[in-house]
Amino acid sequence: MERISDCPSGRLTHRWGRLNPSARRMSALIAAIAAALTVLLPGRGVAAQATERGTTCDAKAELLPLLNPLTVQTGRLETGKVKCFALFARKGEFVRASLDIAAGYARTQVLESRQNKPLLVNWVYAGEGASYPGLPLAFEVPASGWYVIELTGWAAGGSPFTMQVDEVVPAKTYAARRQALSNHLRTAWLRKNATVIRSIEPADEDFSDLAFLREQLRGVRVVLLGESDHGNGADLKAKTRLVKFLHREMGFDVLAFESGLFGTAAAWRALRTQAQPRDAFLQGVFRVWGWSEQVQPLINYLAASARSDYPLELTGFDSQFWDPASRDSMLPSLREFLTRARIDGPLADTNSRPARILAGVVEARFGRDGGPVPEPAEEAELVQSLQGTALEVEKTVRTREGQFWAQVLRSVSVQAGFDLRQKRNAPAPAGDRATRDRQMAENLVWLANTYYRGHKVIAWAHTLHTMRNPRVAALGGHPGFSMGQGVWEVLGRESFVIGMTSYTGVSGCITCGGGMEGMVQDVVADQDPSFEFEELMDAAGYKFGFVNLRRAREAGQWLGGTFAARPLFQTYRAPWSEVLDALFFIRTQEPSRRVAGVR
């Protein structure tokens, strides 16, 4: 898996697994209906091929290859080049289309032909040697006429693609669907049973609307706060306000980020000084949060608490160590500690082969344009040295500092081995794709049960990591194990997972480079032909709301069973109460915005 601080991991790798196939299963029916529909649509046959252009679709829509329910468009996307298609649709119709690619990234824009402005923008990511569809193009047609579908690819060597219209719902049918949604029994149930949240603004410190959590989180030691996409700014604001409430009102005094153990410890030490809070935070927390405008209130709150009588201590549970503090000071600090502890061994000697290989891993000097990647035997020697040193530290240094270094060494041993195997393009051992989540679970449990024993912990991460039972969510490309699953296996009901989800709005990527700077995409409503949870909450009138899935499951209510929802940004039909303990609904998402001047 690529580093979280880069665009692939920080933005899109959570979109593993295939989209709920229910729309595809309707293909035969759709094709039959399409035969009738196409006589009403301007068309040029089903064999049209995409024409490659520069960076925009500048031809008239009528001259472009046509998309309709009988057309499957195929071709190859080249980096920075666009493929252009045309779709004719009538006001009030609802269109669902899909794009598959084999590698890299692709941006899809639906442009109103007359105004040439985006009506819908989304992204697809493919990796791990397979194609994983991204969000569907799903939108209600605002006005009758031509629409241009613009595909832009970013992939080394290009990527094959397939583009097709899955469904066109007639306007009257879609209007009837909206009416049925408003009158649905589940909508009525949510009106009565979901809890209204007044605000997600971090500055709003009237926590009366969150007071219900005191009872719902009774007996919980670890609250895991997910986010459906790292670029969701509203999620970040809501989580910040929840953190402040949990700290002030419920005694949670540790905040553990999806960032490295060593780096976050260095960031916490810096926050306790007079250092500029954001600079201190970025020493150890990944930029996807540290660069975000919406996270700045949390950073300032941490800095203020660090110098108060009741601190909210920053830590991390990630096995990755791609942060400034780890790069610059982890190895010198380790050698200094081993010298004080009088522990000899290869890691205390900068000239030993394991020490040199570890330095190369930390500094990212292997593979691509760097040096040759160490062989499996050298990797094994490094891992053995790290794990052996951890055991020696545990045995001889009976201090809190010793506990910390032993866990850092164990965590680094797992990540370093995984990183070297990836750089060698070695065949992945069984379960290797879950390596990071397994180590994150071990680290978080260690924080809760050992290092911060007697404290209550808030874990901040992507929902892909915080959830449990990933297989029941039908995430076909997911490694099959998540951090939340590992935490649940040890802590059980003493852990509680809250997933964020949105009905509409926009998400953005503030760490993406390589031509994708400022990448944004729409939150796509009605991805699935069934009623999605987010549609139901919107129809029930909620701007912000909270639903306890654990209680719904125990009470035998419908939310304890299978339904369609988007806490992973993309719609999946799943028994969500087996995956999350609660859903925090935000009607309108906003993009994470990059703070001016950060780099």
N, C-alpha and C positions, 0 to 999 in steps of 0.2 A: 504494500500500500504506500502511496506517495505521502509526502510530509503534509501535515495538517496546515502548516503555515503557507503552503503554496496553493495555487488555485484548485488543482484537482481534488485534494483532500479537504481543503477548507471550504469547498463550495459544492461539489457535485458528486463525489464518490458515494454518497449515501443513496443515490438513485440506482442501486443495484436491483436486480429482480425485475420481473416483467410486470407490466401494467395488468391490472385485473382484466382477464380476457373476455369478459362478458360481452363487450361490444363486438369483439371479433367473432364470437360464437353466433352472432346474429347475421353473419355475412350472407348466408344463403337467402335469408328473408330480405335483407337489404338489396341484394342484387336483383331480386324479383321486382321489388318496388322501384329500383333504379331504372329498370327498363321503361317504366311508365314516366318516371321523372325526367329522363333525358330527352324525351321528345319535347319537353317544355324548356330545355336549356340549350343555349347555343353550344355547338360541339363540333369537334373535328376528328372524331374517332378515338380509339383506345390505345393506339400505338405511338402516340406522340412522345418524343424524347426531349429531355430538358436541353436548353441551349445555354452554354457557358458564357458568362458575360464578365464585366469588370467587377466593380464593387457594389453596384446598384442595378436594379431592374429598371432600365430606362425605356424599354419598348412599350408600346401600347398593349394593354392587357389582352385585347382581342387577337393579338399576334403571337401570344405565348402558348406553350403546350398546356392543354386543359387538364384540370383535376375535376373528376366527378365520381360518383359511386362505382362506375364501371371501369375506371382507369387506375392502373398501378404504374406509377412513374419510377423508373430506375435510372441510375447513372453513377457518376463518381464526383465527389466533392474535392476540390483542390483548395489548399489554404488561401484564404483571402479572396477567392472567386465565388461568385454566386450562381445559383441555379434558380430560374424563374418560371413560375407556373401561374395559371389564371384559374379562378373559380368564379362562376356566376351563381349568385344566390339572391333570394327574395327576402324582403323585410320580414322579420319575425321568425324566419327559419332558424333552426339550430344545427350547426355543423360540427361534427367530430371527425378529425383526421389524425393520422399518425405518421411518424418518421422513425425509421430504423437506420442506424449507421453501424459500421463495423469497427471504427477506431476514431479516437480523438474527440473533438467537440463539434457541434453544429448549432448554429442559431437559426431559428425559424421566426420569420416575421410575417404577419398578415397585414397587408397594406390596403387601405381604401384607395381604389384606383384614382378617383377624382381628386382626392386631397393628398394622396401619396404620404400619409402619416400612419404610423403603426397602430393597428387596432389590437394586436396581441403579439407578444414576444415571449418565446421560451427557448430553452437550451436542452440539448441532448448530449450525454456523455457516454462513451463506450470504452471499455478497457478489459483487462484480464483475459484478453484473447477471445472475447465474445461480444456480441452486440446487446446492449440493454436499452430498450426504448425509454425515452424521457417522457415528459408530459405530453398529452395529446393536445392538438389544436382543438379547442372546444369553445365556441362562441355563438351568441345570438346575433343574427345579421341585423345591423342597424338600419340599413336602407338597401333597396333593390339595386343591383348592379354588379359590376366586375370588382373582384378582389384579387390582388397579386400576392402570391406566396413566394417569399424570398428566402432561400437557403444559403447560408454561408458556413463554410467548413474551416476547421483548424485541426489538421492531422498531418504528421510527418508522412510524406509520400501519398497523401490523399486517402480517401475512404469511399468505398461503395455505399450507396444508400438506396432505400426504398421509401417512397412517399405514396400515401393513398388516403382517400376519403373513406371513413368507416361507416358514416351515417349522416343523413340529412333528414332532420325531423321537420315535418311541415309546420307552418306557423300556428295553425289552429291546434294541432296536436301538442305543440310545446306550450301554448297558452293554457290549454287544459291541464297540462302537467303542473304548471305553476299554481293553478287553482287547487289541484289535488294536494299539492305540497302544503299549502296554507291550511287545509282542512284535515290533514293527516292526523291519525291518532297519536303518532310519535311526536308531532309538533305540539299537540295539545299536552302531552305528557311533559315535554320540556318546559312549556310555559309554566307549569305548576311546580316542577321539581328541580330544574337547574337553578343554581345560585347566581344571583346578579353580582357582578363585580363592577364597582363604580368607576374605577380609574386604573390605568396602567402607568401613569406618570410617576417617575421616581421621586419627584418633588412633593407629591401628595402623601403626606404623612398622617392623614386621618385614616387609620387602619380599621375603622369600624366595619367596613365591607369585607375584610379578611378575617374577622374575629371567629367566624365559623370553623376556621382551620384549627383553632385550639383544640376543639373536640375531635375533629376528623383525623388529626395527626397525633392523638394521644398514644403514647408508647412507641412512637417512631424515633429512631436515633439517626437515620440517614434519609434525607429527602433528596431525590435526584430530579433536577430541573432540566428537562430536555428543551430542544428547539428544533423546529421542523426543517430549518435551513440556516446555515451560518450567516446568511445575508438578510435575515429577517429582523429588521430594526425594532418592530413592535414587540417581538418575542423578547428581545434584549431589554427593552424598557420594563416589560411586565416582570421578567425574572429579577431585575434589579429591585423593583418595589417588593417582590416576594422575599428577596434576601433581607432587605431592611426589616420587614415585618418579622420574619423568622428569628432574626438576631435580637431585635428589641423586645419582642413580645413573647417569644417561645424558647429563648435560651440556646439557640443554635449559634455556636461561637467559632466554627471552623468553616471556611469556604474553600472547597477543593475544586480546582479547574481541570478541564481536559488539557493539561499541559504538564511538563516534566516535573518530577519530584525535586531534582536538584535546582532547576531554574526558578521554580516558584518559591523555594526556600530563600534563594538569593533576592528575589523580588520583595519578599516580605521583610527581610532585613533592611532593604533600601527604603521601603515605605515607612519604616520606623524612624528613619532619619529625616532630615529636612530636604531630601532630594525632591525634584519635581515629580509629583505622583505618577504621571503617565510614563515618564522615563523609567521610574522604578518598576512599575507594573510590567512594562515591556521587556525588562530583563529576563523574565521567566514565563510570561503568559503569551500565547500565540497572538500574532498581529490581527487575526480575524476579529478578535475582541479588543485588543489594545488600541487599534487604529479607529475603532468605531465611535462615532459621535455619541451614539445612544448608550455606550458603556462608560462614558466619562463620569457621570454621576456616581456609578458604582466605584470607580477608581478613587474618586475624591472621598467617598464614604469610607473606603478601606483605609486610606491614608489618615483620615481624621480619627478613626477607631484605633489605629495603631498607636496613637499617642494619647489614648484615653484610658480610663480605669477598666473599661470593658471592651477589649479589642475583639474584632472579627478577624481571626488569623487566616491568612492566605496560604494555601498549599496546593499541591497538584497530585494527580494519580496516573498521568500518562507515562508509558514506557519510552516515548520519543524524547529526544534531547536536542532538538534543533532550535535552541533559543540562545540569545547572546551570552547569558551567564554560563550555560553549559559549555558553549564553544570556547569561551575565554578563560574560565576559571575552574571548571570541574576537575580536570586532571591535576593542575597544580595544588588545588585544595585537597584532593585525595592523597597525593604524595605527602603533603604536609601532615595530614592526619595519620597516615601510616607510620611516618617517622616518629611522631609524638607517641603513638601507641606501641612503638618498637615491634612493628610487624614487618618482617622481611618478605620478599617474594618478588616475582617479576614485575608487578605493577608499581612497586616502589623504585624500580630501576628504569629510567627513561630510555636506556639503550637496549632493554630486553625486547625480544620480538613481540610478545603480547602487548607491551606498552606502546610500541611503535604502531602496531596495527590498530589498537584502540584510539590512538591519537588520529590516525588516518580516518577512522570511522567518524569520530566526533567532528573533525574538520571537513568531512565530505570530500576526501581526496581520492577516493577509489571510483573507478568506472567512468564511462563517458570520456571526458577530456582529461581525467586525472590518471593516476597510476594504475597498474594492473591490480585486479581484485585478488586478495589472498585466496589461497587454495583451501579446500575443505579441512585439511589437516591443520592448517594455521588458524582457521576459524575455530575449530574444536579446541585448540590450545588456548586461544583467547577466552572462550567461554568457560573452560575449566579454570583458568586463572581467576576470572571474575567471581565465579561461584565459590571456589576454594578460599579466596580472600574474604568473601562474605561470611563463610562459616568460621574462619579464624577470628574475624572481628566480633562476631556474636559470642564466641567462646571466651575471648580475652578482654573485651572492652564492655563492661557492664554499666554503660551510661546511655543517656538519651542520644548523645551524639553517635555512639556506637550503633544503636538501633537504626538511626537514620542512614548511616553509611552502609550498613549491611543490606538494607532494603534497596538503596540506590544501586549497589553493585549487582544484586540479583536482577533488578529491573533492566539495567544496562546490558547484562549478559544476554537476556532474551532479545532485546531490540537489536543489539549489535549483530548477533547471529542471523536474525531475520533480514537485516539490512544487507549483509554480505551475500546471503543466498539470493536475494533479489538482484543484486548487482552482477552476480555470476549468471543470472538467468537460469538458475538451477531448478530442476523439477521440484515443485513444492511438496514436502512431506504431508501426509494426511493431517488435516487440522491446521496447517501452517498459516492459512489466511486468517484464522481466528487468533493468531499469536498475540496481536496487540490488545484485543479485547480481553483475553484471558489474563494478561499481565496487568491491565488496568483494573480488572476486578480484584486481583490479588493485592494490588497496591491500595485500592480504596478500602478493602476489608482490613488490611494492616493498619491504615490510618485510623479507622473507626474502633478497632478492637485492641490495638497496641499503642501506637504513637499518641493518639488522642483519646485514650481510654477514659471513659467518664464524661466525655464531651459529646455534643451533637453536631453532626456534619451536614452541610449542604454541598451537593455535587452538581457542578455546572458543566454540561456537555451537550452534544448533539443527541437527539432522541434515538438515533440508530444505535448508540452505545448504551444509553440509559435503559432502554426497553429490555424486557426478558422474552423468552420463548420466540425468538425471531422466526422460527420455521412456521409457526401458526399464522404469521402474517403473509405467507406465500411469497416471501422475498427470494425468488429463485436464485439470485446471484449472491445472497448474503452468505457469509462463511458458516452460518449455522450456530454460532455462539455469540453472545453479547456480554458486555460488562455487567449490565443489569441482571442477566441470568446468573452470573457468578456471584454477585452480591446477594441475590435472592436465596441462592442455595445455602448461604452461610447465615444471613441475617433474617430471612423470611419476612414476617410482617413488621419487623422493626425497620424495614426499608419501605419507601413510598415513592413511586415514580409519577411525575406530572409531565404530560406531553402538551405542547402548544400546537394549536391548529387555527387556520384562518379560512374565512369564506372567500375573500377577494383581496385585491391590492397588488403590491409590487414588492419583489425581493431584489437585492443587489449584492454584488461581490466587490469588496473593497481591496482584496489582495490579489486579484487576477492580473496577470501580465500577458506578455506574448501576443499583443494585439487585442486582448479581451479586457483592457482596462475599463472600469466603469460598467461592467456587464450587469444588466438588469433583466429581470423576466417577470412576467405576470403570474400571480397566483391564479390558477385556472379552476374556476368553479364548474360544477356539473361535469366532471370528467367521466363519471360512470352513469349508465342509464338508470340505475336505481337512485333512490333519495340518499344523498350523502349526509352525514352528521352535520356538516357545516351548513348545508342548505336548510336543514331542519332548524338549526339554531337561529339562522337568519330569519326564516319564516316565523319563528317564535318571538322575534323582536329583540334579540339580545345584541348589544354592542360588545360587551364582554361578559363571559359567563364561565361557570365551573361545574363540572359534573363528576361525581365520585363513581368510578366504574367498579371499584372493589365492592362497595356497598350494593350496587345494582346487581352484581353477580351473586352475592350472598342472598339477596332478596328475590332472585329469580326474575328480575325485570329485563326488558328487551335489551338494555345497554350491556347486560351481562352475556349476551349472545353475539352472533355474527352480524356486523353491519359495515357499511362503507364509510370510510373516514380518511382524513389526510394529515395525520400527525407526522408523517414522513414526507410531506409536501405533495406527494403523489397519492392518488386514491388506491387503497387496497381494501378488499373485503376480508375481514378478519374478526375473530373473537377478541376484540380489543381489550377486554377486561383481563385476559390472560397475558397481555403485553404491557399494559399501563394500568396504573391505579386511578388516574384521573385525567380528564381533558380540560385544558384551559382554552376557552374559545375567544378569539379576537376577530371581530368581523372584518376589519380592513387592515391589511398588512402594509407596512412601510419599509422601504429599503434601508439597510444599514448604510450610513453615510460616513465617508472617511473624513477624519478631522484634518483640517487644513495644516499643511506643513509637516506632517509625519512622514517618515521614510525608513 
